[in-house]
Amino acid sequence: MAVTVETLEKLERKMTLTLPVNTIQSEVDTRLKRLARTVKMDGFRPGKVPMNVVAQRYGYSVHYEVMNDKVGEAFAVAANEAKLRVAGQPRISEKEGAPEGELAFDAVFEVYPEVKIADLSNAQVEKVSAEVSDAAIDKTLDILRKQRRTFAQRAADAPAQDGDRATIDFEGKIDGEPFAGGKAEDYQFLIGDGQMLKEFEDAVRGMKTGESKTFPLNFPADYHGKDVAGKQADFLVTVKKIEAAHLPEVNEALAKSLGIADATVEGLRADIKKNLEREVKFRVLARNKNAVMDALVANAELDLPKSSVQAELDRMVEGARADLKQRGIKDADKAPIPEEIFRPQAEKRVRLGLVVAELVRTNELQAKPEQLKAHIEELAASYEKPQDVVRWYLSDNRRMAEVEAVVIENNVTDFVLGKAKVTEKAISFDDLMGQN
């Protein structure tokens, strides 16, 4: 088999393959004979169908299969011998003007790029750290108390205030006409919780049971309901019930209801701190990992294989369709999703993947078995039965591949932080959690 490879542009190559016709025909004959032994056709007993009839019925499809297989095999062997790292699938087409007794094919494909990573000792990386403060524990305690709050009806003359649960009827009209979603009966919401628009909450705050009020409300221009966005509506609201919230005390009873082993206030706070510290650790790691990855990409030079970017685009569009389907959108699989909106992200992912792979290969940063074990045990530690979670990970190759990818990223992060110019920065718990 003769092979030539030429460069078309950057990463694109063209390989010309030639195959003897008799090699193709020999394999076609072998497959047709094998098929004749089992094929069933009307008027013939199984295994007794004449070869010319089998060839007439199945010859074209078998010939097509053999051509695909043989050319694919020849391409794989030739690429391996030429030490080419092929990205994606080759586009193969038959070539005219082959010598007598031979078939010629052109295979157009891309190769993975050479990745040049600059000296990482010049890379700048900001490494953050955060502590779990008493204020963070207090805030978490407040959330836990709110989740367990109870409500008691207020006196009829008591005005509604922040924290109360109001039960109301309301109807909104725009230019005197009702609109979709503008009317409800026995609707409950917590005042001051941000569940309703501020103007709506302001109108209900201070009202008493049995009172009615009409007030104007301006829908924001970016309101999610496009039919009413930017318009003014007039609302009639009637308060049917106002209930005051009661938050449980921070005591041993609360600790016990939360299933804390040491059912004391100190035990409850210690448990909250332990869980928050675990969350802080993962978030700090994720943030520092992103900073490292950005520094890596900024310090690397490479061309992107179009086929790899396209494969990533296809994955992202498919993911978007799956998300729409999960949300109950009708005909989600036919929804027009322009792939171009994902291109910057797809290119970034491919670029990062190639740079990380190069760094892992040249510095032996692969995940070690003990690292995988330690990471799984850490993930399982927050569950009631950690060993069951460990077994759940170990029993599935796909889940293990995800764990391996995370461990490799951690290895890369540690490696880069050990080489780069690192600026340490302590940030608050709220900043880390994205809270105000």
Helices and strands as residue ranges (DSSP letters): E 3-9, E 12-20, H 21-36, H 51-81, E 86-95, E 102-111, E 116-117, G 120-122, E 124-129, H 134-147, E 150-153, E 165-174, E 177-190, H 198-204, E 212-218, E 232-246, H 252-257, H 265-298, E 300-301, H 306-326, G 332-334, G 339-342, H 343-363, H 369-380, H 386-394, H 397-419, E 421-426, H 429-433
